[in-house]
Amino acid sequence: ALSEGRVTECGGFIQCSYHGWTFDGTDGKCVEIPQTVIATAAKQQGEGGATATLSSPATVDTKRKREDGTAIAITEAQGMLWISPFLSPLEALAATSEGRLSPPPRVPEIDMPEYKTQIAIRDFPIDWTVLMENIMDPDHGYFAHSSSGSAPIGFDWYSSDGVDNMMEVKEESTENGGWKIVSSVNAVAKLAKYNNEVRSLDANGSTTKKKKKKTVEQPTKLATSTFVAPSLIYLGRRDNSTATSNFLTAFWVCPVGTGRSRFMSAAVSKLPVKVPRWIVHMQLNNFLDQDTFLLLGQHRAVLKREAEGHLENDSSAAPTTTNNVRKSTYVYRSPSEKLPVKLGQFFDSTLSRVPNRKESLMAWYNRNNNENKLFEPW
């Protein structure tokens, strides 16, 4: 329960919220077990020693004991904590200075004083890779979110028609060997415009004319999508000349187990007031519920195929470190899928190297592979 714990006023230690055991964050040592404080103090006084207190670290035994924890490196960036689970704090500092550890990715607008940020968090019974691909797929919004008012139009801005509004995708290197991809396309209606024209035909096959409101033509903006490996996505319509945006949405998707993920999002805007968090949660949860059940079916199929890929690779005479799940499973046809293709290539080439990914995936596969019956999500 340390993740739900607190920082003590005395010494700045980490205290567990369950039983109050207290740890030094620099080395993981347990510096106090409240239930033993009285007995320990009486013993030390009986031996003529000083009373043990948290303000006197010299009294703490330097030998590692069973109750000691393990200190890991944590970095704070834009209000989020990033963990380097295989490095101690000192090792992380050295790795960063030597260029072996990349700093956490940032959304530039969150650091700008003219923007206000509101966050929302939700856990999903869906693998983080499938959730990331869903966010980067503009084609699904017009159909899966058709009941969300103007949301389908918003997705359509980020799509490509393959003719007049082609999508441009660029790959960039970031600090300390990081990697990101950015797509941009004219933020205009494509599929929506086509559907309106096709479906506006009357019974005689002629176009039904409707009165149009006079509107002032505005310069076309660019709908941009940015993926910063391994888990950050942010989207926004940007001015063609200044590259600024009045509103962006950012997403951080973190795996919390095979087939489970934590979805963290932020609405970043230039609104004069900050939108209350309860409103953001209410609207976002309603929106997310519209296609979660669709992702659940995709998630089962993709994880099953990934596990089978490992079995095939393990039995191969020349095993590799890649697992071409998406290349062999997905059928890419839409001109909007340039970004999902890149994301699929990234997952195919890296997931096999993610610590514990294969082991937990195969355990999930063995639990669920019951004579080819329908897979359960856990």
N, C-alpha and C positions, 0 to 999 in steps of 0.2 A: 504493500500500500504506500510505498514511497512516492509514487507518482501523484498521490492525493495528499501528500504531506505538506509540511510548512518549513519555513526558514526561521530558526530560533533568533530571538532578540539578543541572547547571550552567545556570542561567538560566531553567529551566522552559520550554524550547522543545519543539516537537513534532518528533520524529525518525522518519523513515520506516524501517520494519522491513526494507525490501528492500536499499537501498544506503546507508542512514544519512544521507541528506541531511536537514538540520535547518532548521526554519522558525520564525519568530517568529509566534505565534498572534495577536498584536494587529494586524499589518498584512500578514501573508503572506510577508514577505521571507525568502529563503533566506539564513541566516546562516552556514551551514557546509556545505561539500562535503568529507567526510573525505578523499577520494582526492586532493584538491588542497591539503590543509593544509600539507604539508611544503614543496611548491614555493612556495606563497604566502608562508610564513614566511621562506624563504630569500631570496625576492625583496625583501620588506620590509626585512630586515636588511641586504641589500646596498645598499638605498637609504637606510640610516640610520634607518629607521622602527622603530616598536614591533612586537613579535610579535603577530599576530592571535590573539585568544582569544575564546571565547564570553562571557567575563565582562566584556569591554570593548566594549559595543555601539557605542561611538563610532567604532570602526574599521570598522563595516559601511557599505558604500556605500548612500546613500539613494536612488539612482536605481533605477527598476524595471528588472529584467533578465528574460530569458526563463526563468531558473530559479525566479523568484519565484512564489509561489502567491497565491491570493486568500483573504483572511480573511473568514469569514462569522460571523454571530452564532449563539451556542449558549447555551442555558439548561438548567441541570440542575434536574430536578423529580422527586422520589421515586425517585432512583437511575437516571433515564433522561435522555438527552441529546436536547433538542429543537433542531432546526436551522431557522434562518430563512435559506434559501439566497440570497435576493435582497437581503439587508441586511448591511452591515458591522456590527461590534460597536457602534460609536458611533451609527450610524443606527438600530439596534434599540433602544438605550437611549432615544433621542429619541422614537421611535414609541411605545414603551411609556408614557413619561411623558405623551405627548400623547393617549393613548387610541386610537391607530391599530393597535396590536399587542396581541393578547390574550395573557395568560400561559398556560402549558401547563395543561391540565385536570388535576385531582387527584382521587384517590379518598380521601375524608376519613378512612376507617378506617386507611389505610396510615400516616398521620401520628400515629395514637393509640398510646401506648406499650403498651396491653394487647393489641394485635394483633400476630401474627407473620405474615410474608409470605414465600412461596416462589415463585420464578419458573420459567417454562419458555418456551423459544423454539423456533420451527420455521418453516421456509420452505415456501411452498406454490406449486405451479404453477397458481394460481387467482387471478383478479382480486380485489383487496381489497374492491371493492363487493359482490361475490357472497358473500365470506366474512363480511362484516359483516351482510348480510341473513340469512345462515344462523344466526349467533349470536343474532339478534333474533327468530328464528322458533321459538316453543315447540312448534308443532304437529308438527314433523318428528321430534322426539325419541322419541315413543312407538313409532315405526315404524323409523326409520333406526338407532336405538340400542337396539333391543329385546333385544340380547344383552349389554347392559352392566349386568346386575344390577338395581340400584335406579334407574339413570339415567333410564329412561322415566318413572317416577313423579316424579322431580325435574323433568323438563320439564313434566309435566302440572300441577304446581303453578302454573306461569306461564301456563297457557292459560286461556281463557274458555269457558264453556258457552253464553253468550248468553242465559241465563235467570236463574238464582240467583246466578251468579258473573260479574258483568259487569266488564269491564276499563275502568279509568279512565286516561286519558292527559292529561298536562299538559305544556304548552310553557313554558319559562322562559328568560329572558335572563340571560346571565352577564357577568362583567367585560369591559369594553372591546368590547362588541358581540358576545360569544359567544352560543351557542345550545345548548340541550339539551332533551330530552324525557324524561319519566318516566312509566312505566306501572305500575299496581298492580292486583292482583287477589287474591282470597282464595286462600291457599296450601292448597288441598284437592284431592283427586282428582276429576277430572271425567270425561275420556274413559276412564280406567282403571276407574272405578266403573261406568260405563255398560257397558263391554265385559265386565266380570266378571259383571254381572247378566244380560246377553244370552247370554253363552257358558256360563253355569252351568245352562241348561235341559237336562233329560235328554231321552231319546228320546220320552217321552210329552208333552213340552212343559211339564212342571212344573219348578219350581225345586228344584235339588238343595241340600238344607240341609246346611250344614257347621257344625261346632262353632266358635264364635268365642271367642277369648281375651278375657278381661276386660281392658279398657284404661281408663286414666284419661283423661277428656276434657280436652284442653288448649285454651286459647284460640286461636282461628284467627289465624295470622300473615298478613301481606301479602307476596306475592311481588312484588318490585319490580325493574324493569329500567330502567336509566338509560343514555341515549346522549348523550354530549357531543361535539358536532361538532368536528372531522370524523372522529375515529378511536378514541374511547374508549367502551367499554361495561362496565358493572359490574352484577352481579346478586346478589340476596340476599333471604332471607326475613327480614322485619323484624317486630319486636313492634309490635302495634297501638297501644300506649300510649306506648312510649318511642322507637320507630323505630330501635331498635338491632338488630344482627344478629350472631350468633355466627360466621357463616361467609359470605364473599362470594367471588365469582370476578370478576376484572377482565381485560379484553382490550384490547390496543392493536394495531390492524392497520394496517400501513404499506405503501403501494405501493412496490415496488422495480423496477417495469417493467410494461409492458402484459401482463396475464395472470399477474403474479407478485406475491406479497405476503410480508411478514414478519409472522408471528403471534407476539405476545408476550402471555403470560398470567401472572396472579398469583393464588395461593390465599391469601386473607387470613382468618385465623381467630384465635380466642381459645384455641386448644389450648395445653396447658401446655408442650409441646415443639414445636420446628420440624420439620416433616416433611422427611426427606432429599430432596434435589433429584432423585436418581436414581429414587426411588419415584414422585415427581410426574411425571417425564418418561415413565416406563414406562407408567403408567396413562393419562396424557393421550394419548400417541401411539397406544395401542391404541384409545382412544375416538375420536380424530380419524380414524383409518383407516376407520372404519365407514361414513362418508358422504362421504369425499373424492372417491371415484369418481363419486358422484351429482352433486356440485358441479361436477366437470369438464365434464359434459355441459351443465349450466346455464350455466356460464361461457362456453363457446363460443357458445351461442345468444344470450346477452345481449350479448356484445361484438360479434358479427356484426350484431345489430339496432342497436346504438349507432353502428357505423360506417355502416350504411345510412341511419340518421337524419341523420348529417352530410352524406352525399351528397344526400339529399333537400332538406336545408336550404340547402346551397350552390347548388342549382339553382333554389331558390324565388325568386320576385320580391320577397318580403318576408322575408328570412332573420331568424331570432331567435337569442337567446343560450341558449335552452333546447333540450333534446333529450328528448322525452317517451318514452323507451325503456320504462320500467317501466309507465307508465300505459297504453301501447298494447300491451304484451306480457303482463303478468301479469294473472291473473284472481283477484281477491280475493273470497273468499266466507266465510272463517272469522271468527267473532267475535273470535278471537285476533289478527287481522291489523291491528288499529288502529295498532300500532307499526310494523310493516313498511310500511304505507301511507305513514306520515309519513316514514320513512326513504327510501322510493322517491321521494317528492316532493322530498326534499332532494337526492338524487343527480341527478334529472332537471333540476333547476334550477341546479345548481352544476358538474357535471362538465365542461361545455363551457368553463368558465372556468379549469379547473385547468391550470397551465402545462405545456406539452408533451403533455398528455393526447391531444388530437386528433391531433397529428402522429404520435405513436408508435402510436396505435390504427389509423390509416389505413395505416401501414406494415405492421402486423400483418395487417390485412385484405387488403391487396394480396398479401402473401406466401402467404396461405392460401386466397384466393378463386380456386380453380382449377376452373372449370366446375361450381360448386356441389357439389364433393366435400366429404367430411367435413373439418371444420376441425381442424387440429392445435393443441395448446395453446400453442405459442410463435409 
